[in-house]
Amino acid sequence: MIEFSGTGTSLDGQAGIDLMALAARRTRLSVTLDLKPKSIGARVILQSLRLAKARLNRRFSDRVLQLCTEIEARYHQSTRG
C-alpha cells in the first residue's frame, strides 16, 4: 500500500492506494481518502462532499477506469514493438 498524508490550516488528510493481484491478468485497485476538519468552514465543505458522495465516487471511478484503460493500451503497444 502506498500512503500519502497532508496537513493544512483547515484540513488534515490521508490517502492510500492499494493494488491486489487477483489473477495473472487481473488486479484490483483500491483508493482510500480520509479528511479531518480543523475548522467550522472545513466541516461545512466536508458535509457538502458527503452529500455529493455518490456523484463524486462515480466521476472518480470513471476517471480511474479511463486511466487504467490508457495504461493497458500503452502496455500492449510497448509489447508489440
Secondary structure as UniProt FT lines:
FT   STRAND          2..7
FT   STRAND          11..23
FT   TURN            24..25
FT   STRAND          26..37
FT   HELIX           40..51
FT   HELIX           53..80
//
